[in-house]
């Protein structure tokens, strides 16, 4: 279950018609989310989301080309939001987001996630090319995702 603050933010973005996809959602393997990875469909949506978070008292913790990392303490919880304009690592676009938004699915009201195929590609890609390894969580996610009836043509 997402912290109520995360739910509030996702509802706000939905209500303001800022199309987003939640990357790394714990619908397969329950875990506490130390941060919310959120991909915006448009540059305008990304800019509007950044402005809203600053207005809400979120501080920019780090910034790189195409990504901004925000944080704010809410009660006893540190709320962290990793906001992406593109699926990028270190400022380099690594995946085309258009197919991800075409294949997205809503798993709960206001909680939109990528297809299982796109999740698999992101976990494997990040593990191999960004982190040079699959940590325990990513390895478990990949095992679970591979149990799905995946579209192999799409993955290839």
Residue pairs with C-beta under 8 A, 6 or more apart in sequence:
2 10
2 33
2 36
2 111
3 33
3 74
3 77
3 79
5 74
5 77
5 79
6 33
6 36
6 79
7 110
9 36
9 53
9 81
10 20
10 22
10 38
10 110
10 111
11 109
11 110
12 52
13 20
13 38
13 45
13 49
13 52
13 110
14 20
14 110
16 48
16 52
18 40
18 41
18 42
18 45
18 48
18 49
19 40
19 41
19 42
19 45
19 101
20 38
20 39
20 40
20 41
20 45
20 49
20 112
21 38
21 39
21 41
21 97
21 100
21 101
21 104
21 112
21 113
21 114
22 36
22 37
22 38
22 39
22 111
22 112
22 113
23 37
23 38
23 39
23 84
23 87
23 113
23 114
23 122
24 33
24 37
25 33
25 107
25 111
25 113
26 33
27 107
27 113
28 141
28 144
28 145
29 137
29 140
29 141
29 144
31 137
34 80
35 69
35 80
35 81
35 82
36 79
36 80
36 81
36 82
37 82
37 84
38 49
38 81
38 82
38 83
38 84
39 84
39 86
39 87
39 97
39 100
40 46
40 49
40 83
40 84
40 85
41 97
41 101
43 85
46 83
46 84
46 85
49 83
50 68
50 83
53 70
53 81
53 83
54 60
56 72
57 72
58 70
58 71
58 72
58 79
58 81
59 70
59 71
59 72
60 68
60 69
60 70
61 69
61 70
61 71
61 80
62 68
62 69
63 69
64 88
64 90
64 91
65 88
65 91
66 84
66 85
66 86
66 88
66 91
66 93
67 82
67 83
67 84
67 85
67 88
67 91
68 83
69 80
69 81
69 82
69 83
70 80
70 81
70 82
70 83
71 78
71 79
71 80
71 81
72 78
72 79
73 79
86 93
86 97
87 93
87 94
87 95
87 97
87 100
87 122
88 94
89 126
89 129
89 130
90 130
94 125
94 129
95 118
95 121
95 122
95 125
99 118
99 154
100 114
100 115
100 118
103 114
103 115
103 117
103 118
104 112
104 113
104 114
104 115
105 112
105 113
105 114
105 115
106 112
106 113
107 113
113 119
114 122
116 145
116 148
116 150
117 150
117 151
117 154
117 155
119 141
119 145
120 142
120 145
120 146
120 150
120 155
121 155
123 134
123 138
123 141
123 142
123 145
124 134
124 142
126 138
127 133
127 134
127 135
127 138
127 139
127 142
128 134
131 138
134 142
